[in-house]
Structure formats: structure tokens, C-alpha cells
């Protein structure tokens, strides 16, 4: 399977050069290219992408702003004519930074790094899929093991998640709710709101489309997720 690539650059010449380089690598496939960042944002949020080549300085929406708005980030390779933006690029976890005009050797080095990272990420995902009991979360300067059975619910808070536990105080981590959702076992956890994932085994009371906990916490089940939640209830309902 080829590595899916997308280019976002408001300069047609830079777009053409990158497209040419991608076509020279048989492992890569250019699935889309954009000169307008807003159009690119819509595409990237709806389509799986492995590597994103993106300019930083663009009208309406900068490359940094676009990347920060993505639900799921591909491997990032920033392209720009201004070297001073390099640090900003690495702050959003870019794998590499290409300075214009981009030459083929630099492109190949960046792509090699991206390929290595994709392999590592795939291996991590495969390892995780064999584990059904716990995960490790980075919180502040620590890596903490959290048992699935100890999670009560997870709250999304902008760039962070707050994991509420039955055994300890909540844990904060710099993660998106979406990225965490795909790693949790679906038979145990369910997204019920744009800001909440709940442990289905920890639900005791449901009242008027709201999950009510013993401590007084109330989590609403939004219309977007109501159908899946109702299916769960129907399967486990005793008349």
C-alpha cells in the first residue's frame, strides 16, 4: 500500500516541484494538492493522509493554524522560504522542515524520516491492539499506566483530556479526545458527546438522556451520539 501524501502551498511553482519529487518515489502517492489552505483543511479532516507537505505563510490560514485545527495529524513536513519559522514548526511535532527552494536530496531525507516514523507508529498501533487492559499516558513529566477498568469517563478540554478515575484523582494529558478514542476498546468505551467518552461498565443511572454519577456529575448524551448509545442500552435492557 502506498503512502498517501497531500501538498498545501499557495505558490504554484513550489506545488509543482513537490509534486514532481513525489512522483519520483514509487512508495508515495499524491492524493491531493491545494493552493487554498481552507479547502485543504476540509479535505484533511475528511480523508486519511500519511504525509502532509505544507507551507507556513499562506493567506487566510497559516500552515501552523491549519495543522492545529486538524482532528488527526499526518506526519508533518513544513515548507517555507523563511528559516526563522523552523522552531515553530517543530513545536507542532513536524518531522522535518524544508527551506525553499527545495532540492531533491533534502526532500528525500525528509521523506525518509517520515517513512521511518510511519513504521514506528504502525508498530505501536499493532502492539496496542494486542493489549486490552491498560494504556500509558504522558502527564506533565511522567508516563503513567492507567487500567481501563479504573477509568470512569474522559473529558475533552481544548488541547487536553482529563481522565477521571475511580481509584485516584483525575489525570491531565496533552491529547485530543479523538486520538484517545481510537485507542480505547470499543466494547468498553463510547463517545456520547463531543466532550465526553464514558466507560460503559461504570454507568449506573441514566435520566432523560443524561448519565448521572454518584458524585453528582452529569454527562449529556448529545443527538450526534444518541443512536449508538441507545443501541447499547437496547442490547442490555431487561424488560
N, C-alpha and C positions, 0 to 999 in steps of 0.2 A: 504494500500500500504506500502510495506517495505521500510526501509531507506537504500539507496544504499551506500555501503562502498567500498573503494579501499585502499589497503595497498601498500606502496612503501618502501622497505627496502632491502639493499644488503646483509643482514645477514639471511640466510635460517632459522636459529633457531628462531630469532625474528619474522620472517614472519609466521612461523608455530604456534607460541604461540598466536599471534594476530588473526590468522585465527581460532584457537580453541575457543578463547574468543568470537569472533563474532558469531560463530555457536551456542554458548550457549544462545544468546539473540534472541528471536523469532521475535523481531522487526527489526533486522538487516539482511541485505543480502550482502554477499561479491560478488561483481560483477567482480572484477579483482584484481590481485596481481602481483607485479613486483619486480625484483631484479635489473633491469636496469632503472635508472631514465629517460633516454631519451625516452625509449619506453613508460614509464608511462606518460610523458608529451604529447606525441602524442595522447594517449588514452584519457586523461583527457580533452584535448581541443576538442575532438570529441564526448564525451559521458557525459551525465548528471550524476553527482555524488553528494551525500549529505554530506558524511563524508570522509575525507581523513586522513588516518594514515600514517605519512611519517617521515622517518629518516632524520637527518640533515646532517651528514657526510657520503657522498657517492662519489664514483669515477665519473669523467667526469662532473657531475652536482650535486651540493649540494641540499638538500631539500629546503633551502631558495631561491636558484636561480630558482629551478623548480616552486615553488609557485609564485614567482614574474613574471614568464612567462605565467601564466595561464590566459586565457581570462575571465573565470568565476571561482571564487574561491569557493570551497566547504567549509564546516566547517572544520577547520584545527586542528588536534591533532598531535603534534610533538612527536617523539620518539627518544631517544638518550641515549648514555652511559655517556654523558658529561653534567653535570648540568650547566656549565657556558654558555651554548647556550640558556638557557631558556629566557633571556631577548630579544635576537634576534628573537626568535620565537614569542614572544608576540608583537613585533614591526610590524610583518606582520599579526596581528589580529588572532593569534592562540587562540582557545577557551581553550586549556589546553596543558600540557606538561607532558609526561610520561617518567620517568627515568628507563632505563634498569638495571637489569632485571625487566620486568613489571609484577606486580602481579594483580590478578583478581579484588580485591577491588578498586585499583587505576584506572584500566581500566573502571570499572563500573561507578565510579564517573565522569570520563571524558566523557563517553558516555551520562550520564545523563545531563551534561551541554550542550552537543551538541544537544541532543533531545529538550531541553528547547529552545535553540537558534533557531532551525529549526521551532518550533511552532511560536515563535515571528516573525521570518522572513516571514512565511506564512501569519500570521495575517496582517502584514504590507503591504504585496503584495495585499491581499484581500481588505484592506482599500483603497489602492491607486487606485485599479481598479474601485472603485466607484466614484473617483474624475476625472473629465475631464477638469478641468480649470487651475490647478496650481500644483506646487511641491515645496518642501522645499529643499534647497541646503545648505550644510555646506561650508562656505568660511572663511578661516582664523579662527577667534574665534567667528564667528557669524553664525546663521542659518537664511537664507534669503528666503522669499517667492518669487517665480518667476511665473508670469502668463504665460501660454502657448502662449497667443496672443502677448506677449511682446518679445518673442524670435525670433530673425531674423535667426540666424544659430548658430551651435555649432561646435567648432573646437577642435579636439583631439590633445593634446600636451604631448606625452610620458605618464607620470603618471597623468597628469592633463587634465581637459577640460576647455575651455574658452568659456563662453556663451555670445554671442553678442546680445545685446538687442536694441530695437527701442526706449526705454524710458530712458536709463541710460548707464553708462559706462559698459564695459564687466565685467563679474564676473568669477573668477577663483575658481575651486574646485578640490580637490583630488579625482577624479573619473576616471573610464575608459569610453571611448566613448560607448563601448559595453553595460556596465551596465546601462548607461543612456538611450541608445536606446530602451531597452526592457521596459522602464517605460513610454516612451512618446507615446501618442496616434498615431497609425499608419495612421489614416486618415488625420493627420495634419503634421506629420514629416516623413522625408525619408532620409535614408543614401544614399549619392550619391558618396561618396569617402571614402577611409579608414580613412581619417582625418576629414570628414565633415558630419554633419547632418543638413538638411535645413528645415525651416518652409515653407511648400508648399504654404501657404497663403501669404507669403512675397516675392514670386518670381515675378518680373516684366518683366525682359528681359533675353532671352536665346539666345546665339550666338555661333554656332559651338561647341556644347556640353559643353558650359560653362555658368554658371549662373552669370549674371552681375548685380551688385547692383549700386544704385545711387551714392554711395560714391567712386566708382571705384574698389571696392572689386570684384575679380573674383574667382569663385569656380568651379573647373573642375568636370565634371561627368565622372567618370572612367568607363572602359569597364565592370568591375565586377558588377556595379550597373546600367548600361545603360538601360537594358531591363525593369526593374521596373520603371525607370524614364520615359522611352518612353511610357509605358502603361498609366502612369499618364497623360502625355501630350495628348495622343490619346483620352482619355476619356473626356478631357476638351478642345479639339481643335475645333474651328469653321471654317469651310471652307468658 
